[in-house]
Amino acid sequence: DELLGHLRDQGVEATVWAGLTPNPKDHEVAAGHELYRLRGCDVLVALGGGSVIDAAKGVAILAANGGNILDYEGVDRAPLPIPPMVMVPSTSGTGADVSQFCVVTDTARGSKITIIGRSLVPDLTVIDPRLLTTMPADLNAATGLDALTHGIEAFVSRAHNPLTDHHALRAVGMVTGTLVRTIDDPTYMPARATMAQASLEAGLAFTNAILGAAHAMSHQVGGLLDLPHGVINGVLLPHVIRFNGADDPEPFVQVAATLGLEEARGPAPEAVEAVAARIDALARQVGVPRGLRQLGVREEDL
């Protein structure tokens, strides 16, 4: 209502579409595009979490290129320029508001597809920490763990570079030091501002350095069972850290130092285990289940 008021004050009339569920579905994106076309819209403003922002990107792709959103899976598959996009994130974690990614659920396959392209980086993002104060605790925890996963996976990615490293490590430190406070004291604005900053910096890191095995698996579990993305990341991330660290433990020494862990001064394999244990403990502290079985994943789903 506040946003619509601001737009009306500037002589802009907006069409509101809210026909979405978490983990945006292919048919939902199609419905959003149909309304966009019928009303003759020309700009997209996405007010919400990662699902809303990804859906807006999907509608923008269809508005310019037509067809089925699933046709655009992969890299640079949408050739025509898309409408301007303004993002107003209401969660602190997905980084979708600054990324070149759009993730949509293929309901027929029970899987998620990823659409990648520089044109999907939004034209404008407005980050207002006030919006974060009304998040339910479970969504707060899930999106925070998503940002943490973005930071760690971007830092150990083969496509990392010094600029992404800077943002990735800052995000890791901010999330681990702040997430619990935002759950315990939802209206404490300094913590909210820090988490908003962490989400932004993690987004800047992963959109350039790309992600890893935690996200690759999380998207498939989420597509199959329609579960919260960040919660799945919280379950998987410690295991992926141990897996990656067994092959190359050195990057985790710097992560351990960022987290203030004593093991950063010891052998690199000890730093790997310390980082995995710290993140596992944080996930438990904010209420994430201990394993995929508790989320409803069955052995036959593997």
URURMO-V245706 format. One record per residue. N is the residue number from 1. RES is the residue in one letter. PHI is phi as a letter, one per 20 degrees, with the letter a starting at -180 (NA if undefined). D_CENTER is the distance of its C-alpha to the mean C-alpha in Angstrom with 2 decimals. Layout:
n=N res=RES phi=PHI d_center=D_CENTER
n=N res=RES phi=PHI d_center=D_CENTER
//
This chain:
n=1 res=D phi=NA d_center=25.30
n=2 res=E phi=f d_center=25.07
n=3 res=L phi=f d_center=23.18
n=4 res=L phi=f d_center=25.71
n=5 res=G phi=f d_center=28.46
n=6 res=H phi=f d_center=27.38
n=7 res=L phi=f d_center=27.33
n=8 res=R phi=f d_center=30.71
n=9 res=D phi=g d_center=32.16
n=10 res=Q phi=e d_center=31.50
n=11 res=G phi=m d_center=33.07
n=12 res=V phi=d d_center=29.91
n=13 res=E phi=e d_center=29.72
n=14 res=A phi=d d_center=26.37
n=15 res=T phi=e d_center=25.81
n=16 res=V phi=e d_center=23.38
n=17 res=W phi=c d_center=21.53
n=18 res=A phi=c d_center=19.69
n=19 res=G phi=e d_center=20.29
n=20 res=L phi=c d_center=16.87
n=21 res=T phi=c d_center=15.71
n=22 res=P phi=g d_center=12.36
n=23 res=N phi=l d_center=11.04
n=24 res=P phi=g d_center=13.01
n=25 res=K phi=e d_center=16.24
n=26 res=D phi=g d_center=18.36
n=27 res=H phi=f d_center=21.20
n=28 res=E phi=f d_center=19.22
n=29 res=V phi=f d_center=18.19
n=30 res=A phi=f d_center=21.88
n=31 res=A phi=f d_center=23.06
n=32 res=G phi=f d_center=21.07
n=33 res=H phi=f d_center=22.57
n=34 res=E phi=f d_center=25.97
n=35 res=L phi=f d_center=25.95
n=36 res=Y phi=g d_center=24.78
n=37 res=R phi=f d_center=27.72
n=38 res=L phi=f d_center=30.21
n=39 res=R phi=e d_center=29.72
n=40 res=G phi=m d_center=29.91
n=41 res=C phi=f d_center=26.72
n=42 res=D phi=c d_center=25.89
n=43 res=V phi=b d_center=22.71
n=44 res=L phi=d d_center=19.33
n=45 res=V phi=d d_center=17.95
n=46 res=A phi=d d_center=14.65
n=47 res=L phi=d d_center=14.83
n=48 res=G phi=q d_center=12.22
n=49 res=G phi=e d_center=8.69
n=50 res=G phi=f d_center=6.04
n=51 res=S phi=f d_center=8.95
n=52 res=V phi=f d_center=11.44
n=53 res=I phi=f d_center=10.03
n=54 res=D phi=f d_center=9.75
n=55 res=A phi=f d_center=13.14
n=56 res=A phi=f d_center=14.57
n=57 res=K phi=f d_center=13.93
n=58 res=G phi=f d_center=15.64
n=59 res=V phi=f d_center=18.46
n=60 res=A phi=f d_center=18.93
n=61 res=I phi=f d_center=19.37
n=62 res=L phi=f d_center=21.91
n=63 res=A phi=f d_center=23.64
n=64 res=A phi=e d_center=24.63
n=65 res=N phi=d d_center=24.97
n=66 res=G phi=m d_center=25.84
n=67 res=G phi=n d_center=25.87
n=68 res=N phi=d d_center=23.36
n=69 res=I phi=g d_center=19.63
n=70 res=L phi=f d_center=19.86
n=71 res=D phi=f d_center=22.32
n=72 res=Y phi=d d_center=19.76
n=73 res=E phi=g d_center=17.92
n=74 res=G phi=o d_center=17.96
n=75 res=V phi=d d_center=18.39
n=76 res=D phi=l d_center=20.16
n=77 res=R phi=e d_center=21.54
n=78 res=A phi=d d_center=21.59
n=79 res=P phi=f d_center=24.52
n=80 res=L phi=e d_center=25.37
n=81 res=P phi=f d_center=24.00
n=82 res=I phi=e d_center=21.63
n=83 res=P phi=f d_center=22.15
n=84 res=P phi=f d_center=20.86
n=85 res=M phi=c d_center=17.46
n=86 res=V phi=d d_center=16.89
n=87 res=M phi=d d_center=13.60
n=88 res=V phi=c d_center=13.97
n=89 res=P phi=f d_center=10.80
n=90 res=S phi=d d_center=12.00
n=91 res=T phi=c d_center=9.34
n=92 res=S phi=c d_center=8.57
n=93 res=G phi=a d_center=5.31
n=94 res=T phi=f d_center=2.19
n=95 res=G phi=m d_center=4.87
n=96 res=A phi=f d_center=5.73
n=97 res=D phi=f d_center=8.94
n=98 res=V phi=c d_center=10.09
n=99 res=S phi=d d_center=9.05
n=100 res=Q phi=e d_center=11.58
n=101 res=F phi=d d_center=9.63
n=102 res=C phi=c d_center=10.15
n=103 res=V phi=d d_center=9.71
n=104 res=V phi=c d_center=12.64
n=105 res=T phi=e d_center=14.63
n=106 res=D phi=e d_center=18.13
n=107 res=T phi=f d_center=20.12
n=108 res=A phi=f d_center=23.26
n=109 res=R phi=e d_center=21.95
n=110 res=G phi=m d_center=19.59
n=111 res=S phi=b d_center=16.89
n=112 res=K phi=d d_center=13.75
n=113 res=I phi=d d_center=14.39
n=114 res=T phi=d d_center=12.51
n=115 res=I phi=d d_center=14.06
n=116 res=I phi=c d_center=14.13
n=117 res=G phi=a d_center=16.22
n=118 res=R phi=f d_center=16.80
n=119 res=S phi=f d_center=17.89
n=120 res=L phi=e d_center=14.41
n=121 res=V phi=f d_center=13.64
n=122 res=P phi=g d_center=14.45
n=123 res=D phi=f d_center=17.95
n=124 res=L phi=b d_center=17.37
n=125 res=T phi=c d_center=14.78
n=126 res=V phi=d d_center=16.35
n=127 res=I phi=d d_center=14.81
n=128 res=D phi=c d_center=17.00
n=129 res=P phi=g d_center=16.59
n=130 res=R phi=g d_center=19.06
n=131 res=L phi=f d_center=16.60
n=132 res=L phi=f d_center=14.79
n=133 res=T phi=f d_center=18.14
n=134 res=T phi=d d_center=18.31
n=135 res=M phi=f d_center=15.23
n=136 res=P phi=f d_center=16.73
n=137 res=A phi=g d_center=16.72
n=138 res=D phi=f d_center=14.98
n=139 res=L phi=f d_center=11.92
n=140 res=N phi=g d_center=12.17
n=141 res=A phi=f d_center=12.38
n=142 res=A phi=f d_center=9.60
n=143 res=T phi=f d_center=6.87
n=144 res=G phi=f d_center=8.96
n=145 res=L phi=f d_center=9.15
n=146 res=D phi=f d_center=5.54
n=147 res=A phi=f d_center=6.33
n=148 res=L phi=f d_center=9.61
n=149 res=T phi=f d_center=8.87
n=150 res=H phi=g d_center=7.42
n=151 res=G phi=f d_center=10.66
n=152 res=I phi=f d_center=12.96
n=153 res=E phi=f d_center=12.20
n=154 res=A phi=f d_center=12.47
n=155 res=F phi=f d_center=15.61
n=156 res=V phi=e d_center=17.32
n=157 res=S phi=f d_center=16.48
n=158 res=R phi=f d_center=19.68
n=159 res=A phi=e d_center=18.42
n=160 res=H phi=f d_center=17.92
n=161 res=N phi=b d_center=20.27
n=162 res=P phi=g d_center=21.57
n=163 res=L phi=f d_center=19.42
n=164 res=T phi=f d_center=16.08
n=165 res=D phi=g d_center=17.69
n=166 res=H phi=g d_center=18.47
n=167 res=H phi=f d_center=15.04
n=168 res=A phi=f d_center=13.55
n=169 res=L phi=f d_center=16.38
n=170 res=R phi=f d_center=16.36
n=171 res=A phi=f d_center=12.80
n=172 res=V phi=g d_center=13.95
n=173 res=G phi=f d_center=17.07
n=174 res=M phi=f d_center=15.79
n=175 res=V phi=f d_center=13.43
n=176 res=T phi=f d_center=16.22
n=177 res=G phi=e d_center=18.79
n=178 res=T phi=c d_center=17.43
n=179 res=L phi=g d_center=15.18
n=180 res=V phi=f d_center=18.34
n=181 res=R phi=f d_center=20.14
n=182 res=T phi=f d_center=17.76
n=183 res=I phi=f d_center=18.39
n=184 res=D phi=f d_center=22.09
n=185 res=D phi=c d_center=22.68
n=186 res=P phi=g d_center=20.28
n=187 res=T phi=e d_center=22.27
n=188 res=Y phi=f d_center=22.71
n=189 res=M phi=f d_center=21.44
n=190 res=P phi=g d_center=21.50
n=191 res=A phi=f d_center=18.92
n=192 res=R phi=f d_center=16.73
n=193 res=A phi=f d_center=17.20
n=194 res=T phi=f d_center=16.37
n=195 res=M phi=f d_center=12.99
n=196 res=A phi=f d_center=12.30
n=197 res=Q phi=f d_center=13.57
n=198 res=A phi=f d_center=11.59
n=199 res=S phi=f d_center=8.19
n=200 res=L phi=f d_center=10.07
n=201 res=E phi=f d_center=11.66
n=202 res=A phi=f d_center=8.93
n=203 res=G phi=f d_center=7.53
n=204 res=L phi=f d_center=11.25
n=205 res=A phi=f d_center=11.75
n=206 res=F phi=f d_center=9.57
n=207 res=T phi=f d_center=10.36
n=208 res=N phi=d d_center=13.90
n=209 res=A phi=e d_center=14.20
n=210 res=I phi=m d_center=12.08
n=211 res=L phi=d d_center=10.88
n=212 res=G phi=b d_center=13.18
n=213 res=A phi=f d_center=14.67
n=214 res=A phi=f d_center=12.33
n=215 res=H phi=f d_center=9.66
n=216 res=A phi=g d_center=12.76
n=217 res=M phi=f d_center=14.19
n=218 res=S phi=f d_center=11.34
n=219 res=H phi=f d_center=10.95
n=220 res=Q phi=f d_center=14.71
n=221 res=V phi=f d_center=15.12
n=222 res=G phi=f d_center=12.75
n=223 res=G phi=f d_center=14.67
n=224 res=L phi=f d_center=17.90
n=225 res=L phi=d d_center=17.72
n=226 res=D phi=l d_center=15.19
n=227 res=L phi=d d_center=13.73
n=228 res=P phi=f d_center=10.71
n=229 res=H phi=g d_center=7.92
n=230 res=G phi=f d_center=7.52
n=231 res=V phi=f d_center=11.30
n=232 res=I phi=f d_center=11.91
n=233 res=N phi=g d_center=10.14
n=234 res=G phi=f d_center=12.43
n=235 res=V phi=f d_center=15.33
n=236 res=L phi=e d_center=14.98
n=237 res=L phi=g d_center=14.07
n=238 res=P phi=g d_center=17.62
n=239 res=H phi=f d_center=19.26
n=240 res=V phi=f d_center=17.46
n=241 res=I phi=g d_center=18.41
n=242 res=R phi=f d_center=21.96
n=243 res=F phi=f d_center=22.04
n=244 res=N phi=f d_center=21.00
n=245 res=G phi=f d_center=23.18
n=246 res=A phi=f d_center=26.14
n=247 res=D phi=e d_center=26.21
n=248 res=D phi=b d_center=25.37
n=249 res=P phi=f d_center=25.27
n=250 res=E phi=g d_center=25.82
n=251 res=P phi=g d_center=22.31
n=252 res=F phi=f d_center=21.73
n=253 res=V phi=f d_center=24.78
n=254 res=Q phi=f d_center=23.04
n=255 res=V phi=f d_center=19.99
n=256 res=A phi=f d_center=22.65
n=257 res=A phi=f d_center=24.40
n=258 res=T phi=f d_center=21.38
n=259 res=L phi=e d_center=21.18
n=260 res=G phi=m d_center=24.94
n=261 res=L phi=e d_center=25.94
n=262 res=E phi=g d_center=29.61
n=263 res=E phi=f d_center=28.94
n=264 res=A phi=f d_center=27.73
n=265 res=R phi=e d_center=31.47
n=266 res=G phi=d d_center=32.44
n=267 res=P phi=f d_center=32.07
n=268 res=A phi=g d_center=28.69
n=269 res=P phi=g d_center=28.40
n=270 res=E phi=f d_center=28.80
n=271 res=A phi=f d_center=25.89
n=272 res=V phi=g d_center=23.68
n=273 res=E phi=f d_center=24.84
n=274 res=A phi=f d_center=24.53
n=275 res=V phi=f d_center=20.87
n=276 res=A phi=g d_center=20.15
n=277 res=A phi=f d_center=22.34
n=278 res=R phi=f d_center=20.80
n=279 res=I phi=f d_center=17.27
n=280 res=D phi=f d_center=18.94
n=281 res=A phi=f d_center=20.87
n=282 res=L phi=f d_center=17.98
n=283 res=A phi=f d_center=16.32
n=284 res=R phi=f d_center=19.80
n=285 res=Q phi=f d_center=20.33
n=286 res=V phi=e d_center=17.49
n=287 res=G phi=n d_center=18.63
n=288 res=V phi=e d_center=16.68
n=289 res=P phi=f d_center=19.24
n=290 res=R phi=f d_center=20.90
n=291 res=G phi=b d_center=20.54
n=292 res=L phi=f d_center=19.38
n=293 res=R phi=g d_center=22.78
n=294 res=Q phi=f d_center=22.07
n=295 res=L phi=e d_center=19.13
n=296 res=G phi=o d_center=21.68
n=297 res=V phi=f d_center=21.38
n=298 res=R phi=d d_center=24.99
n=299 res=E phi=g d_center=26.69
n=300 res=E phi=f d_center=27.48
n=301 res=D phi=f d_center=23.81
n=302 res=L phi=f d_center=23.46
//
